Amino acid sequence: MDAAERRIPKEPAVARGERAEPIGAYLKRQRALRGISLEELAGATRIPLRSLQRLESGAFDADPDGFARGFVRTVANALGLPPDETVARMLPEVTDDGARAGRRRARVRRALAVVALLGVGAVGAIAWSGARLLPTSWTRSRDELVIRRDAVRALALEHGMLAPPASEAPPPVAAGVLQAPAHEGTAPPE
């Protein structure tokens, strides 16, 4: 085991509680500790030299998108670093305050959802029971309903162009029951 390998920490600085350095500076330091040049790293990873220079200069430190993560993972593999831990170094850390705030926001959202559901249920229950409890004077009975007649239909009925509705037609009379009107001065047949 040479001196360079002894100076490489086994656990990341983040896990030991140290302030994490930017990912570009971390990878540059790890490459220098191993004695690997940028040209050798570019050949081993097939990443263009210019992209590696930008990575080490910090161009990707503030942008942990998938493209930058892929570069970091590839470089970490080439340097013999654990890729997942190296990628984790570039992601923003969740602090205890941030986690507490996230849990608090989730509780508030749940509470608001419960209150909204209870409100909708209460309004529905009031509407349902209120319709049954309305005084009968508020609802019109069938006798009080106003039926509006159609003026065109009334005119057609008046001129005999339309048969009257069944409710207005005279009741049918059986043929054998028909009686002749009684005339004054005539006596009924004996």
Rosetta constraint file for C-alpha pairs under 8 A:
AtomPair CA 1 CA 5 HARMONIC 6.39 0.50
AtomPair CA 1 CA 6 HARMONIC 7.09 0.50
AtomPair CA 2 CA 6 HARMONIC 6.62 0.50
AtomPair CA 3 CA 7 HARMONIC 6.46 0.50
AtomPair CA 4 CA 8 HARMONIC 6.77 0.50
AtomPair CA 4 CA 33 HARMONIC 5.77 0.50
AtomPair CA 4 CA 34 HARMONIC 6.29 0.50
AtomPair CA 5 CA 33 HARMONIC 7.93 0.50
AtomPair CA 5 CA 34 HARMONIC 7.55 0.50
AtomPair CA 7 CA 33 HARMONIC 7.98 0.50
AtomPair CA 8 CA 30 HARMONIC 7.83 0.50
AtomPair CA 8 CA 33 HARMONIC 7.64 0.50
AtomPair CA 11 CA 15 HARMONIC 6.53 0.50
AtomPair CA 11 CA 16 HARMONIC 7.08 0.50
AtomPair CA 12 CA 16 HARMONIC 6.60 0.50
AtomPair CA 12 CA 85 HARMONIC 7.45 0.50
AtomPair CA 13 CA 17 HARMONIC 6.27 0.50
AtomPair CA 13 CA 18 HARMONIC 5.10 0.50
AtomPair CA 13 CA 19 HARMONIC 6.95 0.50
AtomPair CA 13 CA 20 HARMONIC 6.09 0.50
AtomPair CA 14 CA 18 HARMONIC 5.61 0.50
AtomPair CA 14 CA 19 HARMONIC 6.61 0.50
AtomPair CA 14 CA 20 HARMONIC 5.64 0.50
AtomPair CA 14 CA 89 HARMONIC 7.25 0.50
AtomPair CA 20 CA 89 HARMONIC 7.23 0.50
AtomPair CA 21 CA 25 HARMONIC 6.62 0.50
AtomPair CA 21 CA 26 HARMONIC 6.18 0.50
AtomPair CA 22 CA 26 HARMONIC 6.20 0.50
AtomPair CA 22 CA 58 HARMONIC 7.08 0.50
AtomPair CA 22 CA 61 HARMONIC 6.04 0.50
AtomPair CA 22 CA 89 HARMONIC 7.98 0.50
AtomPair CA 22 CA 90 HARMONIC 7.07 0.50
AtomPair CA 23 CA 27 HARMONIC 6.12 0.50
AtomPair CA 23 CA 56 HARMONIC 7.70 0.50
AtomPair CA 23 CA 58 HARMONIC 7.25 0.50
AtomPair CA 23 CA 61 HARMONIC 5.94 0.50
AtomPair CA 23 CA 86 HARMONIC 7.88 0.50
AtomPair CA 23 CA 89 HARMONIC 6.55 0.50
AtomPair CA 23 CA 90 HARMONIC 5.57 0.50
AtomPair CA 24 CA 28 HARMONIC 6.15 0.50
AtomPair CA 24 CA 55 HARMONIC 5.32 0.50
AtomPair CA 24 CA 56 HARMONIC 3.94 0.50
AtomPair CA 24 CA 57 HARMONIC 5.92 0.50
AtomPair CA 24 CA 58 HARMONIC 4.86 0.50
AtomPair CA 24 CA 59 HARMONIC 7.79 0.50
AtomPair CA 24 CA 60 HARMONIC 7.36 0.50
AtomPair CA 24 CA 61 HARMONIC 6.45 0.50
AtomPair CA 25 CA 29 HARMONIC 6.05 0.50
AtomPair CA 25 CA 56 HARMONIC 5.76 0.50
AtomPair CA 25 CA 57 HARMONIC 7.06 0.50
AtomPair CA 25 CA 58 HARMONIC 6.99 0.50
AtomPair CA 26 CA 30 HARMONIC 6.17 0.50
AtomPair CA 27 CA 31 HARMONIC 6.03 0.50
AtomPair CA 27 CA 56 HARMONIC 6.61 0.50
AtomPair CA 27 CA 75 HARMONIC 7.81 0.50
AtomPair CA 27 CA 76 HARMONIC 7.58 0.50
AtomPair CA 28 CA 32 HARMONIC 6.16 0.50
AtomPair CA 28 CA 56 HARMONIC 5.57 0.50
AtomPair CA 29 CA 33 HARMONIC 6.13 0.50
AtomPair CA 30 CA 34 HARMONIC 6.37 0.50
AtomPair CA 30 CA 79 HARMONIC 7.38 0.50
AtomPair CA 31 CA 35 HARMONIC 6.29 0.50
AtomPair CA 31 CA 36 HARMONIC 5.53 0.50
AtomPair CA 31 CA 37 HARMONIC 7.36 0.50
AtomPair CA 31 CA 79 HARMONIC 6.58 0.50
AtomPair CA 32 CA 36 HARMONIC 6.15 0.50
AtomPair CA 32 CA 37 HARMONIC 7.50 0.50
AtomPair CA 34 CA 79 HARMONIC 7.65 0.50
AtomPair CA 36 CA 40 HARMONIC 6.34 0.50
AtomPair CA 36 CA 41 HARMONIC 6.71 0.50
AtomPair CA 37 CA 41 HARMONIC 6.30 0.50
AtomPair CA 38 CA 42 HARMONIC 6.03 0.50
AtomPair CA 38 CA 49 HARMONIC 6.85 0.50
AtomPair CA 38 CA 52 HARMONIC 7.27 0.50
AtomPair CA 38 CA 53 HARMONIC 7.77 0.50
AtomPair CA 39 CA 43 HARMONIC 6.25 0.50
AtomPair CA 39 CA 49 HARMONIC 6.56 0.50
AtomPair CA 40 CA 44 HARMONIC 6.16 0.50
AtomPair CA 41 CA 45 HARMONIC 5.99 0.50
AtomPair CA 41 CA 75 HARMONIC 7.61 0.50
AtomPair CA 41 CA 78 HARMONIC 7.23 0.50
AtomPair CA 42 CA 46 HARMONIC 5.37 0.50
AtomPair CA 42 CA 47 HARMONIC 5.17 0.50
AtomPair CA 42 CA 48 HARMONIC 5.88 0.50
AtomPair CA 42 CA 49 HARMONIC 5.46 0.50
AtomPair CA 42 CA 52 HARMONIC 7.15 0.50
AtomPair CA 43 CA 47 HARMONIC 7.33 0.50
AtomPair CA 44 CA 78 HARMONIC 6.86 0.50
AtomPair CA 45 CA 74 HARMONIC 6.52 0.50
AtomPair CA 45 CA 75 HARMONIC 6.70 0.50
AtomPair CA 45 CA 78 HARMONIC 6.63 0.50
AtomPair CA 47 CA 51 HARMONIC 6.72 0.50
AtomPair CA 47 CA 52 HARMONIC 6.84 0.50
AtomPair CA 47 CA 71 HARMONIC 7.78 0.50
AtomPair CA 48 CA 52 HARMONIC 6.54 0.50
AtomPair CA 49 CA 53 HARMONIC 6.22 0.50
AtomPair CA 50 CA 54 HARMONIC 6.24 0.50
AtomPair CA 51 CA 55 HARMONIC 6.10 0.50
AtomPair CA 52 CA 56 HARMONIC 6.20 0.50
AtomPair CA 53 CA 57 HARMONIC 6.08 0.50
AtomPair CA 54 CA 58 HARMONIC 6.42 0.50
AtomPair CA 54 CA 59 HARMONIC 5.34 0.50
AtomPair CA 54 CA 60 HARMONIC 7.42 0.50
AtomPair CA 55 CA 59 HARMONIC 5.61 0.50
AtomPair CA 55 CA 60 HARMONIC 5.72 0.50
AtomPair CA 55 CA 61 HARMONIC 7.74 0.50
AtomPair CA 58 CA 62 HARMONIC 7.88 0.50
AtomPair CA 60 CA 64 HARMONIC 6.76 0.50
AtomPair CA 60 CA 68 HARMONIC 6.17 0.50
AtomPair CA 61 CA 90 HARMONIC 6.69 0.50
AtomPair CA 63 CA 68 HARMONIC 7.20 0.50
AtomPair CA 64 CA 68 HARMONIC 5.86 0.50
AtomPair CA 64 CA 69 HARMONIC 6.18 0.50
AtomPair CA 64 CA 90 HARMONIC 6.44 0.50
AtomPair CA 64 CA 91 HARMONIC 6.29 0.50
AtomPair CA 65 CA 69 HARMONIC 6.18 0.50
AtomPair CA 66 CA 70 HARMONIC 6.11 0.50
AtomPair CA 67 CA 71 HARMONIC 6.55 0.50
AtomPair CA 68 CA 72 HARMONIC 6.25 0.50
AtomPair CA 69 CA 73 HARMONIC 6.01 0.50
AtomPair CA 69 CA 87 HARMONIC 6.15 0.50
AtomPair CA 70 CA 74 HARMONIC 6.13 0.50
AtomPair CA 71 CA 75 HARMONIC 6.13 0.50
AtomPair CA 72 CA 76 HARMONIC 5.94 0.50
AtomPair CA 72 CA 83 HARMONIC 7.60 0.50
AtomPair CA 72 CA 86 HARMONIC 7.15 0.50
AtomPair CA 72 CA 87 HARMONIC 6.29 0.50
AtomPair CA 73 CA 77 HARMONIC 6.22 0.50
AtomPair CA 73 CA 83 HARMONIC 4.93 0.50
AtomPair CA 73 CA 84 HARMONIC 7.26 0.50
AtomPair CA 73 CA 86 HARMONIC 7.07 0.50
AtomPair CA 73 CA 87 HARMONIC 6.30 0.50
AtomPair CA 74 CA 78 HARMONIC 6.31 0.50
AtomPair CA 74 CA 83 HARMONIC 7.59 0.50
AtomPair CA 75 CA 79 HARMONIC 6.16 0.50
AtomPair CA 76 CA 80 HARMONIC 6.07 0.50
AtomPair CA 76 CA 81 HARMONIC 4.83 0.50
AtomPair CA 76 CA 82 HARMONIC 6.49 0.50
AtomPair CA 76 CA 83 HARMONIC 5.29 0.50
AtomPair CA 76 CA 86 HARMONIC 6.63 0.50
AtomPair CA 77 CA 81 HARMONIC 5.79 0.50
AtomPair CA 77 CA 82 HARMONIC 6.85 0.50
AtomPair CA 77 CA 83 HARMONIC 5.98 0.50
AtomPair CA 81 CA 86 HARMONIC 7.08 0.50
AtomPair CA 82 CA 86 HARMONIC 6.19 0.50
AtomPair CA 83 CA 87 HARMONIC 6.11 0.50
AtomPair CA 84 CA 88 HARMONIC 6.07 0.50
AtomPair CA 85 CA 89 HARMONIC 6.37 0.50
AtomPair CA 86 CA 90 HARMONIC 7.17 0.50
AtomPair CA 87 CA 91 HARMONIC 6.92 0.50
AtomPair CA 94 CA 98 HARMONIC 5.99 0.50
AtomPair CA 94 CA 99 HARMONIC 6.48 0.50
AtomPair CA 95 CA 99 HARMONIC 6.20 0.50
AtomPair CA 96 CA 100 HARMONIC 6.04 0.50
AtomPair CA 97 CA 101 HARMONIC 6.03 0.50
AtomPair CA 98 CA 102 HARMONIC 6.10 0.50
AtomPair CA 99 CA 103 HARMONIC 6.23 0.50
AtomPair CA 100 CA 104 HARMONIC 6.06 0.50
AtomPair CA 101 CA 105 HARMONIC 6.11 0.50
AtomPair CA 102 CA 106 HARMONIC 6.23 0.50
AtomPair CA 103 CA 107 HARMONIC 6.23 0.50
AtomPair CA 104 CA 108 HARMONIC 6.23 0.50
AtomPair CA 105 CA 109 HARMONIC 6.15 0.50
AtomPair CA 106 CA 110 HARMONIC 6.21 0.50
AtomPair CA 107 CA 111 HARMONIC 6.10 0.50
AtomPair CA 108 CA 112 HARMONIC 6.10 0.50
AtomPair CA 109 CA 113 HARMONIC 6.17 0.50
AtomPair CA 110 CA 114 HARMONIC 6.23 0.50
AtomPair CA 111 CA 115 HARMONIC 6.16 0.50
AtomPair CA 112 CA 116 HARMONIC 6.03 0.50
AtomPair CA 113 CA 117 HARMONIC 6.17 0.50
AtomPair CA 114 CA 118 HARMONIC 6.11 0.50
AtomPair CA 115 CA 119 HARMONIC 6.04 0.50
AtomPair CA 116 CA 120 HARMONIC 6.19 0.50
AtomPair CA 117 CA 121 HARMONIC 6.10 0.50
AtomPair CA 118 CA 122 HARMONIC 6.03 0.50
AtomPair CA 119 CA 123 HARMONIC 6.17 0.50
AtomPair CA 120 CA 124 HARMONIC 6.14 0.50
AtomPair CA 121 CA 125 HARMONIC 6.08 0.50
AtomPair CA 122 CA 126 HARMONIC 6.10 0.50
AtomPair CA 123 CA 127 HARMONIC 6.11 0.50
AtomPair CA 124 CA 128 HARMONIC 6.08 0.50
AtomPair CA 125 CA 129 HARMONIC 6.02 0.50
AtomPair CA 126 CA 130 HARMONIC 5.49 0.50
AtomPair CA 127 CA 131 HARMONIC 6.16 0.50
AtomPair CA 128 CA 132 HARMONIC 7.04 0.50
AtomPair CA 129 CA 133 HARMONIC 6.40 0.50
AtomPair CA 130 CA 134 HARMONIC 6.18 0.50
AtomPair CA 134 CA 138 HARMONIC 6.82 0.50
AtomPair CA 134 CA 139 HARMONIC 7.99 0.50
AtomPair CA 135 CA 139 HARMONIC 7.43 0.50
AtomPair CA 136 CA 140 HARMONIC 7.66 0.50
AtomPair CA 140 CA 144 HARMONIC 6.02 0.50
AtomPair CA 140 CA 145 HARMONIC 6.73 0.50
AtomPair CA 141 CA 145 HARMONIC 6.78 0.50
AtomPair CA 149 CA 153 HARMONIC 7.72 0.50
AtomPair CA 149 CA 154 HARMONIC 7.24 0.50
AtomPair CA 150 CA 154 HARMONIC 6.23 0.50
AtomPair CA 151 CA 155 HARMONIC 6.24 0.50
AtomPair CA 152 CA 156 HARMONIC 6.24 0.50
AtomPair CA 153 CA 157 HARMONIC 6.19 0.50
AtomPair CA 153 CA 162 HARMONIC 7.73 0.50
AtomPair CA 154 CA 158 HARMONIC 6.18 0.50
AtomPair CA 155 CA 159 HARMONIC 6.40 0.50
AtomPair CA 156 CA 160 HARMONIC 6.17 0.50
AtomPair CA 156 CA 161 HARMONIC 5.03 0.50
AtomPair CA 156 CA 162 HARMONIC 5.58 0.50
AtomPair CA 157 CA 161 HARMONIC 5.88 0.50
AtomPair CA 157 CA 162 HARMONIC 5.03 0.50
AtomPair CA 157 CA 163 HARMONIC 6.54 0.50
AtomPair CA 157 CA 164 HARMONIC 6.33 0.50
AtomPair CA 164 CA 168 HARMONIC 6.13 0.50
AtomPair CA 164 CA 169 HARMONIC 5.76 0.50
AtomPair CA 165 CA 169 HARMONIC 6.22 0.50
AtomPair CA 173 CA 177 HARMONIC 7.37 0.50
AtomPair CA 173 CA 178 HARMONIC 7.35 0.50
AtomPair CA 174 CA 178 HARMONIC 7.06 0.50
AtomPair CA 182 CA 186 HARMONIC 7.76 0.50
